[in-house]
Amino acid sequence: MNVHLYPSNFTNESRILRIVESLRAHQVFDEILIVAVGRADLLEDEVVAPGVRLVRLDPTFGRSLKSWCGRVIKRLGWYVAVLRLLRRLRCECINCHSLSVLPIGVLVRHWSGCRLVYDTHELETETVSSRGLRRLLARFSERLLIGQCDAVSVVNHSIAEWYRARYHLSAVWIVRNKPRTATGEVRPTGLLQRAIGLKNRPECLLYLYQGFLTTGRGVRMLLEVFAQMGEPRHLVLMGYGDLEPLVRQAAATYSNIHFLPAVPPHRVMEYTVDADVGLALIENVCLNYFYCLPNKIFEYAMCGVPSLVSDFPEMAKFVDESGFGWKVLPDSASLKARISALGQQEITGKKKHIRSSKVRYGWEAEEAQLLDMYAHLGLRSASAAKAGEFS
């Protein structure tokens, strides 16, 4: 059995689902278990894909505690619940998708002899929320435990180089966070225009931001710039987060700024395909953001939509190599100048280039890297092994 640990309620963890579906499809494991955090309105036990089971556990103690100290006790109670579950299972490989669950993975590895994979989704010790004592503890625990891992997987080359240099790791596997390639051509739906009331307005240029509405994602900067620009350039912010009230206020004030609530993941591309330019203007507020490669720029590309991205290492490399967009310094003056210079003809040219390109930036290429990592660990399912004996 392969176990994946992630300390969330697991309501929209698309990366983990892509990973486990690939592992099952290629018979690396016969059974896969995802262990997450319980919530009253969610199922405790469900099958999320063939051969893939999801279990949401409640903490064994501290459930009703609300204070900061109480949340820590509650998390410890969840750890105990996870360990009790794993003691009853025969685990062949355990995947830790967060630094916070890596201690559990190390414990399980020691008592069961299973393989341990640290699949970090970001540069966890260098995030916006990791500061002061919290950052010191995170750095200490990662340095202490990462040497116990049989494999470390990260989401891009810059983060891989950081891990190699920081911990002197000989091998770090890169599995980028790309969506699955759409089947067939993604065609305009008109949903985005209708949702913001711009149907039959071909002269308007739609700049789309999708994702969390929070600090560090360029949301305030976008509102400031588009508030000064007016027609025909329209800004659409589709998502949720703590800056939603600010976005709603701007949308009520300026006719070219629009807010849309987040849509289900499987419907995002139906709206994205109608945009003229996709936005990924991350701010340099932490090293994790500076090195990031958001999956939204791959979603934009799949929809034939060029991206306007921050001139940071990974995003700039994507734009330079593919020609699928533009890069800009993430400050108001540079952004306003770049958008002012972009006209309908240049945008249309980029769209044609994306649609005519033979390069596809989907999950399939990353899946090959994922399978190589497990092959390097000597892991394959009993059925695949049996097939190999007779080949």
N, C-alpha and C positions, 0 to 999 in steps of 0.2 A: 504494500500500500504506500501511496505517496500522500503526504499531509502538507497542506498549505495553511500557514498561520497569518492572519491579518486582523489587527485590533480595531475593526470597524463593524458597523451593522451589515455591511456587504449588501448595499442596495444598488450600487452602480460601479462596481470594480471591474471595468472592462478589460484592463490589462491582465489581471489574474485569470479571468474567464478565457481570454484568448490563449494564455499559456496552457491551462489545464485541458482545453479542448484539443490543442495540438498534441499534447502528450498522450491523450487517449486515442486520437485519430491515428497516431503512428505507433501505437501499442508499446509505448515506453513503460506504461504501468497498466495493470488490469483494473485497479481501483484507485480512485483519488478522493480525498476528503479535504474539504475547506472548513476551517474552524474560525468562526467570527464571534462577534459580541451580540448577545441577545437583546431584543427590544419587544415590548409588549404587543405591538401591532404587526410583527413579522413572524413568519413560521420558524419554529425551532429546528425543524429537520425537513429538508426538501432535496429533491433531485433537480439539479440545475442543467445537467446535460447527461447524455448516456455515459454511465460509469462514473459520474461525478456527483458527489453528495455534499451538501452544505449543512453544517450544524452550527447553530447560534447558541452560545452558552451564556447563562447568567452567572454572575460571580457567586461563589459559595458563601461570601459574607460581604457586608458593607453596601448592600443594594440601595438602601434608602438615603445614604449619606450624600450631601450636596456641597459641602465646603471643599476648599482646595485639598485639605488633608483627607477629607472624606473620599474625594475622587481617587487619591492615591491608594487608600485602603480598598476601595472598590476595584481598582485595577489589579491589586494583589489578589483579591478574591477571585477575579477572572483567571488569573494565572493558575491558581490552585485548581479551579474547575478544568482548565485545559490539561494540566498535568495528570489529574485523575482520569480523564478520558484517554489520554495517550498511553497511560500505564496498561490499559486493557488491549491495546492494539499492537499488531506486528508491523512496525513501520520500516520500510525499506529506504525511504528518503524523506526528509523534512525540509520544507521551504519556508524561510522566514522573510516575509515581505515588508518588514519594518525592523528598525534597530530595537524597538521596545520589546519585541518578542524573540530577539536573538538569544537572550539567556535561556529561554525555554528550549530552543533548538539545541543549544550546547548541552543542556542536561539530558535531553532525549538521546542525543548522539552518544553520550557517554554510557548510558545504561542499556541502550539497544544495539549500538554498533552501526546504526544507520548512516547514510550519507547526509550531509548538511549543506544546503544551498542558501546563501544570503543573497536575496533578490531585492536590492534596494531600489526604490522607485525614484529617488532623488538623492541629492547630496545632503543626507539627513543631519549631519552635525553642523551644517553651514546654512540653515534655513532662517527665515525671518523670525520664527517663533523660538529658535534655539539661541538663547542669549544668557549671559551671566553664568550662574551656577548650573543652570540646565544644560548649557553648552559644554561646560567643563565636564559634567557627569556623562554627557553623551559621547564626547571625545574619549574619555577614559574607558567607558564600557566598550566602545567599538574597537579601540586599540587592544583591549584585553581579550576580546572574544573573536575578532575576525580571523585570527590565525587558526582557530578551531574549525573553520569552514572548509569544506572540500571544494567549493566553487563559489565565486562571487560574480554576480551578474549586475550590470548597470545599464543605464539608458542612453548613453552616448560616449563618444571618444574622449571628450574633455574630462568628463567625470571619471572615466576609466584611467586616464593618465594621472589624475589627482590621487586615486586610490593606489595605483602602482607606486607613486612617489612617496605618499604618506606612510604606507604600511609595508613597503618593499615586497609587494606581491608579484609573483612571477607571471601569473595569468589572471586576467580579469576579462570576463566575457561580456560582449556588448549586444544587448537585445533591445533595440529601440522601440519606443512606445507608439507603434503605428496601428491605425485601424485596418481591418480586413478590406481588401480591394473590393470595390463594388462590382457586382455582376452586371455587365453591360454598361452602356453609356448613361451617365447621370444627366438627365435632361431638366431644363427649367420647369418649375411647377407653378410659379406665380404666387406661391404661398406667402413669401416674405413681403412682396408688394401689397398683397391684399391685407395682410396682418397689420400693416402700418398705414393703410389708406392711400397708397400711391399707385394703384392700378391705372394702367394706361398713361403713365408718365415716363416715357422712354428717355427723356432728356435728363432725368435724375440719376445721379451716381450713388449707389448704395455701398457704404463702408460698414462691414459687419464685424462686431466683436461678439464672440461667443465664449461662455465660460463663467468662472467665478467673478463676481463684482466685488473686488476687495483691494486693499492696499498693495501696491507693488506691481499691479497688472496694467498700469497706464490709464486707468478709468478716469481719474480726475483730469489728467492731461488731455484726454480725448474730449471730455466735456468742455474744457476751456477753449480748445482749438475750434471745435465745430460750432460753439456758441458765437464765435467771431466770423465764421465763414458764410453761413446761410446757404441759400439755393445756389446751384443745383445739387450740392453735395449733402448727402444725408447720412447720419450716423445711427446705426441700429445696434443696441446693446441687448443681447439675449442671454439671460442667465439669472443667477441669484447670488446673494451674499450681503455682507454688512453695509455695502455702499448702495444697496438698492433704493433706499429713500432718497439719496442724493440724485441718483439717475432718474427716478420718477419725477422729482422736482424739476430737473433740467428738461425732461420731456414735456412737462406741462408748460414750460416757459418758452422753449424754442421750437419752432415748427419743423426744423430739420434734425431734431434729436428725438429718437424713439426708443421706448423700452418694450421688450417682450419677455414674458416669463420663460423660464427654461422649459424646453420640450423634452419628451422622452428620448433617450439616446438613439433609438432606432429611427427617429424622425428628424434628427439634426440635419442630415444631408439634404432632406427635402426642402429645407429653408435655406441652407448655405448655398445651394446651387444658383439661387437667384441673386446673390450678391455680386457686386462688381470688384470689390477688393476685400480680402479678409485681413483682419488686424491681429497682430501678436506683438504688442509693444510693451514688453516686460521692462521693468525698471531695475537698475543696478543697486538694489537694496540689500543684497546678500550674495554670496558666491554661488549658492544654489541657483538663483535666478540668472546670474551672469552666464552660467554654463548650461542653462536649460535648452531643451529642444521640444517645444510644446507639440503634442499630437495634433492640435488644431491646424497647424500649417500643412500637415499631410492630408487632413480632411478637406481643407480648402483646395489642395492640388487635385484630389480625386474628383472634386466637383467642377474642375476647370476654372477655379477662381484664384487669381494671383494674390500673393501675400505681401503686406507691408510689415516688416519685422524690425526689431531692435538690432542695431549693428553690434551684436555680441558674437562670440566665436562660433557656436553651433548653428544658430539661425542664419548668420551671415554666410557661413559655408554652404548651407543648403541653398540659399538664394543664388550665390555665385556659381555653384556647380550646376544647378538645374535651370537657371534663368526664369524661375517661376515667380518672380516678384521683385521687390525693392527692399533696401535696407536703409535705416535712418537712425541717427542718434536719438534716443528717447527723451527729448526735451521739447517744450512747447514751440520754441522758435523754429527748430529744425523740422519738426513734424508739420507745422503750418506751411513752411516753405515747400516741403516735399509734396504735400497734398495739393497745394496751389498750382504746382507745376504739372501735376498729373492730369491729362486730358482724356477724353473719351477714346481718341484714336490710339494712344499708347496703351491704355487698359485693354482695349479690344485686341491689340496685337499680342499682348501677353496671354490673353485667354486662348487665342488661336495657337500660340506656341505650346501651351500646356496640353491642349486637346490633341495636337499633332505629335506630341512627344511619345516615343516608344518606351521611355523610362516610366516605370510604375512604382510608386512609393507606398506599397502596401505591406501587410503583415507577412506575406509569404517569404520574403527575403530574410526577415527576422526569425521566422520559424526555423529556417535552416540553421541559423546560428544557435538557436535554442537546442535543437536536436543534437548538434555537434557537441554542445556542452555535456549533455547527458551521456552521449556515446563515450566521451572522454572519461566520464566517471564510471564507465562500465555498466551502465544501467539499461536494461531492456526488459520487457514483460516476459512472463513465462510462455505465452503463446508465440511471441516473436522468437524467443530462444529455441523453442521446439521446432519452429519453421526453419531456423538456421541449421539445425542438426541434420535436416534432410535436404538441404540445398546443395 
